[in-house]
Amino acid sequence: MENVLNILFCLTLLYLGTTTRIMAYLNVFVTQGILLFVILILPLFNKFSAYTFILPVMILAVKAVLIPIFIKRKIMLELEVRKSIESDFQQFNFLLLCVFTMITVFVSANMLAKYTLIDSIPFAAAFSTIIIGLYIIIFRKKLIVHVIGFLVMENGIFLLGVSIASEMPFLIELISLLDIFVAVFLMGIAINKISSTFAVDDITGLDELKD
Amino acid sequence: MNILYLLSGLPLASGALFFTFNNLKVKYRLSIFTAGTHLIITYLLFAGFIAPPQNAWFNFDSLTKLFLMILSNVFFWVTANSYKYIKHSPIEKIEKSRQIFYNMTNLYLFANTLALISNHLGLYWVALESTTLCVAPLIYFYRDKESLEAMWKYLFLVSVGLAFAFIGILFLTLSAHGTEFMDNALYITVLVSGASKLNLIWLKAGFIFIFVGLSAKIGIAPIHPGEVDAVSNSPSPVAALISASLGGTALMGVLRILQILSWTSLLQFAQILLIIGGTVSLAVALIFMFRVTNYKRMIAYSSVEHMGIVLIGFGIGGIALTGALLHLIFNSLNKTAFFFMAGNIHRNYKSREIGRIYSLLNNLRWTGILFLISFLAVIAMPPFGLFFSELMLLQGLIANNQFVLMTFIIILLLFIFIGMSRNVFRMLYRTTDKSTRTFNEHFEFSHLSAIVLLCILAGLGIFIPEPLAKIISDVTRLFVHGI
């Protein structure tokens, strides 16, 4: 079951490779948040306790509700961001790059699993998410899309943590979630200010500082 | 009372309290109280007068004590001088920034202290990310285009970098899979004591990710732009904080992993990476030293250079490692004084462009002289400490028969010196038609602070007091075994 969810996670990444609408990017992020919630909550059914549910519920609240609402209300509506993502990279090539990356990651994870103790499918799904999040940051121009790319990357890291069963203390997980939320909050404010002072909302305007 | 409450609780409490009122002067006085208390406790810990608390989450070994001392010292001087800089800033109409200044610096002190004393890599990570979040609004202090861009770049670049570091930390957990301590694998002391049992593949991957991720925050080429922009566009007290203390905190993460690696066969690999990172930083600093037109950016690139030197020192080990530790301390003292003087120039000339600063030595007597002395210290003139620490680095290179690298580093340092002095002397001596304009400068507290810091710098170059010598030899023992 976990593997199915991880594969579903990878499918959301392929959708990122095909779509050009910002709303779709945001929806993918919400879907990933829900998937993370389900992945975290599945193993808990055998040993039910209210305490263990706090983290998955917080993740659902932050990643699938709070951050998307913040981005939608505060950034997209106020700025009237143009609907498409504007890239300097052809969409089809981007999809090819994503597919190629995922294949490479899955094959190498399979090889690694022979030597070390990792579950190849969750590990590869997590790592593909991180790399594709990075691609979004590198190949897209809009600042708001960069933030979503960063969030996708963070989702990947979270999935990686789950896949290698890292025992992060509960409190640290919660604070790191808060840290990410505050970071996105500050980035959101910065984007708002940037678009009002620079009159652009992509990186082409940010060239004041150079030597 | 537990000193942990005083060290981290006091800054947190004052930072939170400051959100409830708006009196800048009161905030300033309370901040000085917090910074002073922090400095006193840190010194007592440092000199061994009080015993550190025992707690699995916190680690008060010699490395922590050293970095805590650096942070506390820089923070104290920055806070003591900050009022004048933010009250009479070159740009007006920034009341909102002034109001949150002390709130954020106190929260920064809390987060940074927590990062330094944490024994758990997860705790270290969240604290380090929090320092980024505290510093970001401070970078946007002037509320203009440049500072906005700088804040965005710093926030985004460092956050992505820290995300990489987090992957590295997860890899470290993976490297402990199958060992008996796998459930406690993120405690630094546990990892160090069980280093020989770790899986080397994941340990190597973990080091690479952590080093690359944190280098955005340390300010090491090629991921230095975020740090340089942040330092050059924020007010001087903030620039001093980022350049002299925050880089060190991020470096601490790398050093902790290096400490683990020193018990394995991967040490050499890590050292080569550090040397490459350091040398590239020196080369980048050299290129930009000839291209900069902004004196604050020039000092920021000088930070890139000095962090590069520190990394090379750690990469070589032995006596160069001792040199690197001293270099870190000296650099923090020097940069704080340098940024104070740069702030004075900015406030009087209302410009950060080198081309617009003229006859500094005539116009601003005290600032000019101290700017010149800070510059002499930065380029490692004797008797200032940086000369002796760089000498130790070269000694280490000779001891390791790295003559090619040594020649290369000396050439880089020489040209950095030429590039930097070209800019500095232009500011000090160039005359223009406008030279008749008079500046009325009195002896201020910032001058006194710079004199004290530079005197400590020169003093430490000649004589290293007993507590410091002991701490440094203890730290060296963390990395070099069997001595």
Interface residues (C-beta under 8 A of the other chain):
Chain A: Y115 T116 L117 I118 I130 L134 I137 L143 H146 F150 M153 E154 I157 L160 G161 I164 S166 E167 M168 P169 I172 I175 S176 D179 V182 A183 L186 M187 A190 I191 K193 I194 T197 F198 L206 E208 L209 D211
Chain B: H120 G122 L123 W125 V126 E129 S130 T132 L133 A136 P137 Y140 K145 E146 L148 E149 A150 M151 W152 K153 L155 F156 S159 V160 A163 F166 I167 L170 T173 L174 H177 G178 D183 A185 L186 N199 I201 W202 D229 S232 N233 F288 R291 V292 T293 N294 R297
